[in-house]
Amino acid sequence: MVFDKISSPSLKDMFIQRVEDGILSGELEIGSKLPSERDLVEQMQISRNVISIGIAELERIGFLEIRPRQGVFIADYRKTGTMDTLVSIMRHNGGTLRKEDIRSMLEFRIFIETLTTRLAIERASDEELTTLEPYLEILRSTKINKVAAQASFDFHHQMSIIGQNTLCPLIYYSFRPAMLGLWERYCRLYGIKSLCQNKEAYYIALLERDIPKISGLIEQIVNDSISGKNPLYSD
């Protein structure tokens, strides 16, 4: 057995998480002013440099707004957030998404998968389409939810690559943590076999280069996960 290195979070990471948790719990209200760096140094007993770096990172993620000569304010992360914000929300909720976030992610999947599939059908060669087959083989053979989720993500990410749009793979990959979480949740609820069957039907329609058929499949599969026979959350 090989043991990985154990490392503790840095003071900067601990500061960032403390502020994130305060914002997401509502303890730090949107629009309110964060204490000054001097006050934070005294309260938290960490260096001003750590706090300065942490504040800059929290602004990048979308949790804080730095206003020159006014101070630092709690931003409305729903308007200023990035994918890093979503990852922070998942961490705050114990690694899971809220039902409204799940619904939003599923709705996004319809858009991005319809686009990447259409581009792959129009632009990819037959040989390039077969590069998706190894991920199906993993789905057919694995009994581990995490492995199945990764294979499902890799299947769609590869689809975005062979569609030859330079932005699609980057956009799709930025959603990786949340997407993996959704597929793991699906496997826990409905089994890897069900996920594999969906991907096989998807792949067959892709090889047939039938855009209407595969667009309908995407909508059916995703809508089943929103409010159909395989919902990923309950109202």
C-alpha positions as a Python dict, from the first residue, in 0.01 Angstrom:
ca = {
    (1, 'M'): (0, 0, 0),
    (2, 'V'): (125, 348, -94),
    (3, 'F'): (40, 639, 137),
    (4, 'D'): (2, 989, -7),
    (5, 'K'): (166, 1287, 155),
    (6, 'I'): (-46, 1450, 425),
    (7, 'S'): (-51, 1825, 413),
    (8, 'S'): (-238, 2085, 614),
    (9, 'P'): (-410, 2387, 456),
    (10, 'S'): (-215, 2710, 449),
    (11, 'L'): (-319, 3011, 655),
    (12, 'K'): (-429, 3179, 333),
    (13, 'D'): (-655, 2885, 246),
    (14, 'M'): (-797, 2881, 599),
    (15, 'F'): (-868, 3254, 580),
    (16, 'I'): (-1040, 3217, 243),
    (17, 'Q'): (-1253, 2930, 364),
    (18, 'R'): (-1349, 3118, 683),
    (19, 'V'): (-1472, 3417, 479),
    (20, 'E'): (-1646, 3197, 221),
    (21, 'D'): (-1829, 3008, 494),
    (22, 'G'): (-1935, 3335, 654),
    (23, 'I'): (-2077, 3460, 324),
    (24, 'L'): (-2250, 3136, 226),
    (25, 'S'): (-2400, 3090, 571),
    (26, 'G'): (-2537, 3446, 565),
    (27, 'E'): (-2330, 3555, 865),
    (28, 'L'): (-2155, 3803, 635),
    (29, 'E'): (-2436, 3975, 448),
    (30, 'I'): (-2412, 4072, 82),
    (31, 'G'): (-2334, 4444, 55),
    (32, 'S'): (-2185, 4469, 403),
    (33, 'K'): (-1831, 4592, 458),
    (34, 'L'): (-1555, 4354, 561),
    (35, 'P'): (-1348, 4467, 862),
    (36, 'S'): (-1026, 4648, 770),
    (37, 'E'): (-710, 4448, 717),
    (38, 'R'): (-571, 4590, 1042),
    (39, 'D'): (-879, 4471, 1233),
    (40, 'L'): (-864, 4129, 1066),
    (41, 'V'): (-498, 4095, 1166),
    (42, 'E'): (-589, 4160, 1528),
    (43, 'Q'): (-897, 3937, 1528),
    (44, 'M'): (-752, 3640, 1341),
    (45, 'Q'): (-389, 3664, 1452),
    (46, 'I'): (-246, 3617, 1104),
    (47, 'S'): (-21, 3840, 897),
    (48, 'R'): (-147, 4130, 687),
    (49, 'N'): (18, 3975, 381),
    (50, 'V'): (-187, 3657, 420),
    (51, 'I'): (-505, 3863, 448),
    (52, 'S'): (-418, 4081, 147),
    (53, 'I'): (-352, 3776, -72),
    (54, 'G'): (-668, 3606, 54),
    (55, 'I'): (-884, 3912, -18),
    (56, 'A'): (-745, 3936, -371),
    (57, 'E'): (-827, 3568, -428),
    (58, 'L'): (-1179, 3609, -287),
    (59, 'E'): (-1234, 3904, -522),
    (60, 'R'): (-1120, 3691, -817),
    (61, 'I'): (-1363, 3416, -719),
    (62, 'G'): (-1646, 3667, -689),
    (63, 'F'): (-1710, 3678, -315),
    (64, 'L'): (-1560, 4021, -243),
    (65, 'E'): (-1550, 4361, -410),
    (66, 'I'): (-1256, 4595, -347),
    (67, 'R'): (-1359, 4959, -372),
    (68, 'P'): (-1065, 5202, -378),
    (69, 'R'): (-1061, 5438, -78),
    (70, 'Q'): (-1382, 5278, 56),
    (71, 'G'): (-1283, 4930, 164),
    (72, 'V'): (-1376, 4571, 90),
    (73, 'F'): (-1741, 4469, 56),
    (74, 'I'): (-1926, 4138, 37),
    (75, 'A'): (-2019, 4091, -329),
    (76, 'D'): (-2333, 3929, -464),
    (77, 'Y'): (-2161, 3611, -582),
    (78, 'R'): (-2467, 3516, -787),
    (79, 'K'): (-2377, 3806, -1017),
    (80, 'T'): (-1998, 3813, -991),
    (81, 'G'): (-1914, 3447, -933),
    (82, 'T'): (-1716, 3201, -1146),
    (83, 'M'): (-1691, 2822, -1156),
    (84, 'D'): (-1460, 2855, -854),
    (85, 'T'): (-1758, 3005, -671),
    (86, 'L'): (-1965, 2697, -751),
    (87, 'V'): (-1688, 2472, -620),
    (88, 'S'): (-1682, 2677, -297),
    (89, 'I'): (-2061, 2639, -264),
    (90, 'M'): (-2025, 2262, -308),
    (91, 'R'): (-1752, 2250, -41),
    (92, 'H'): (-1967, 2454, 197),
    (93, 'N'): (-2255, 2209, 142),
    (94, 'G'): (-2042, 1904, 213),
    (95, 'G'): (-1945, 1838, -149),
    (96, 'T'): (-2298, 1854, -289),
    (97, 'L'): (-2499, 2103, -491),
    (98, 'R'): (-2828, 2258, -385),
    (99, 'K'): (-3129, 2151, -590),
    (100, 'E'): (-3146, 2486, -772),
    (101, 'D'): (-2778, 2451, -867),
    (102, 'I'): (-2836, 2094, -987),
    (103, 'R'): (-3126, 2206, -1203),
    (104, 'S'): (-2917, 2488, -1348),
    (105, 'M'): (-2627, 2253, -1426),
    (106, 'L'): (-2860, 2009, -1600),
    (107, 'E'): (-3013, 2287, -1808),
    (108, 'F'): (-2663, 2397, -1904),
    (109, 'R'): (-2584, 2040, -2015),
    (110, 'I'): (-2861, 2051, -2275),
    (111, 'F'): (-2705, 2361, -2428),
    (112, 'I'): (-2337, 2260, -2424),
    (113, 'E'): (-2389, 1895, -2523),
    (114, 'T'): (-2623, 1983, -2810),
    (115, 'L'): (-2363, 2227, -2943),
    (116, 'T'): (-2058, 2001, -2903),
    (117, 'T'): (-2240, 1702, -3051),
    (118, 'R'): (-2359, 1897, -3355),
    (119, 'L'): (-2006, 2027, -3416),
    (120, 'A'): (-1860, 1675, -3382),
    (121, 'I'): (-2111, 1535, -3632),
    (122, 'E'): (-2038, 1813, -3879),
    (123, 'R'): (-1659, 1827, -3844),
    (124, 'A'): (-1513, 1507, -3698),
    (125, 'S'): (-1394, 1217, -3909),
    (126, 'D'): (-1519, 862, -3852),
    (127, 'E'): (-1183, 781, -3692),
    (128, 'E'): (-1216, 1076, -3452),
    (129, 'L'): (-1563, 963, -3348),
    (130, 'T'): (-1425, 623, -3249),
    (131, 'T'): (-1195, 793, -2994),
    (132, 'L'): (-1504, 798, -2771),
    (133, 'E'): (-1523, 418, -2759),
    (134, 'P'): (-1262, 366, -2478),
    (135, 'Y'): (-1477, 566, -2236),
    (136, 'L'): (-1773, 340, -2311),
    (137, 'E'): (-1554, 38, -2240),
    (138, 'I'): (-1472, 181, -1898),
    (139, 'L'): (-1842, 236, -1828),
    (140, 'R'): (-1921, -121, -1929),
    (141, 'S'): (-1658, -272, -1702),
    (142, 'T'): (-1632, -56, -1389),
    (143, 'K'): (-1831, -99, -1070),
    (144, 'I'): (-1693, 217, -909),
    (145, 'N'): (-1917, 524, -925),
    (146, 'K'): (-1626, 768, -927),
    (147, 'V'): (-1460, 589, -1220),
    (148, 'A'): (-1788, 583, -1412),
    (149, 'A'): (-1841, 953, -1349),
    (150, 'Q'): (-1491, 1032, -1477),
    (151, 'A'): (-1546, 819, -1790),
    (152, 'S'): (-1874, 997, -1858),
    (153, 'F'): (-1709, 1336, -1822),
    (154, 'D'): (-1416, 1231, -2043),
    (155, 'F'): (-1661, 1106, -2309),
    (156, 'H'): (-1825, 1448, -2338),
    (157, 'H'): (-1501, 1642, -2302),
    (158, 'Q'): (-1350, 1441, -2587),
    (159, 'M'): (-1665, 1517, -2786),
    (160, 'S'): (-1601, 1888, -2737),
    (161, 'I'): (-1241, 1843, -2856),
    (162, 'I'): (-1322, 1661, -3180),
    (163, 'G'): (-1584, 1925, -3260),
    (164, 'Q'): (-1287, 2155, -3332),
    (165, 'N'): (-1417, 2459, -3147),
    (166, 'T'): (-1132, 2593, -2935),
    (167, 'L'): (-1355, 2737, -2661),
    (168, 'C'): (-1590, 2444, -2601),
    (169, 'P'): (-1334, 2213, -2435),
    (170, 'L'): (-1219, 2495, -2206),
    (171, 'I'): (-1575, 2587, -2105),
    (172, 'Y'): (-1672, 2224, -2053),
    (173, 'Y'): (-1362, 2145, -1847),
    (174, 'S'): (-1427, 2444, -1620),
    (175, 'F'): (-1743, 2262, -1506),
    (176, 'R'): (-1555, 1941, -1425),
    (177, 'P'): (-1597, 1932, -1043),
    (178, 'A'): (-1971, 1994, -1062),
    (179, 'M'): (-2025, 1758, -1356),
    (180, 'L'): (-1840, 1477, -1179),
    (181, 'G'): (-2055, 1532, -874),
    (182, 'L'): (-2374, 1503, -1080),
    (183, 'W'): (-2269, 1180, -1249),
    (184, 'E'): (-2159, 1024, -922),
    (185, 'R'): (-2497, 1115, -777),
    (186, 'Y'): (-2670, 959, -1079),
    (187, 'C'): (-2471, 637, -1037),
    (188, 'R'): (-2558, 616, -668),
    (189, 'L'): (-2928, 665, -739),
    (190, 'Y'): (-2978, 469, -1062),
    (191, 'G'): (-2667, 261, -1119),
    (192, 'I'): (-2372, 263, -1358),
    (193, 'K'): (-2559, 35, -1600),
    (194, 'S'): (-2824, 300, -1659),
    (195, 'L'): (-2557, 564, -1724),
    (196, 'C'): (-2381, 330, -1965),
    (197, 'Q'): (-2703, 261, -2157),
    (198, 'N'): (-2759, 634, -2201),
    (199, 'K'): (-2407, 682, -2335),
    (200, 'E'): (-2436, 384, -2572),
    (201, 'A'): (-2760, 520, -2722),
    (202, 'Y'): (-2590, 858, -2752),
    (203, 'Y'): (-2288, 702, -2927),
    (204, 'I'): (-2497, 507, -3177),
    (205, 'A'): (-2686, 820, -3280),
    (206, 'L'): (-2355, 1001, -3309),
    (207, 'L'): (-2208, 739, -3542),
    (208, 'E'): (-2524, 765, -3754),
    (209, 'R'): (-2459, 1143, -3765),
    (210, 'D'): (-2827, 1200, -3691),
    (211, 'I'): (-2843, 1548, -3539),
    (212, 'P'): (-3222, 1556, -3472),
    (213, 'K'): (-3211, 1211, -3310),
    (214, 'I'): (-2920, 1288, -3082),
    (215, 'S'): (-3057, 1632, -2990),
    (216, 'G'): (-3379, 1461, -2884),
    (217, 'L'): (-3182, 1206, -2683),
    (218, 'I'): (-2991, 1477, -2499),
    (219, 'E'): (-3309, 1660, -2405),
    (220, 'Q'): (-3481, 1339, -2298),
    (221, 'I'): (-3190, 1217, -2083),
    (222, 'V'): (-3133, 1552, -1916),
    (223, 'N'): (-3502, 1630, -1864),
    (224, 'D'): (-3543, 1286, -1705),
    (225, 'S'): (-3279, 1397, -1457),
    (226, 'I'): (-3459, 1726, -1391),
    (227, 'S'): (-3818, 1616, -1348),
    (228, 'G'): (-3864, 1285, -1525),
    (229, 'K'): (-3808, 922, -1434),
    (230, 'N'): (-3452, 967, -1301),
    (231, 'P'): (-3458, 1295, -1103),
    (232, 'L'): (-3135, 1403, -937),
    (233, 'Y'): (-3314, 1613, -678),
    (234, 'S'): (-3658, 1628, -520),
    (235, 'D'): (-3870, 1940, -469),
}
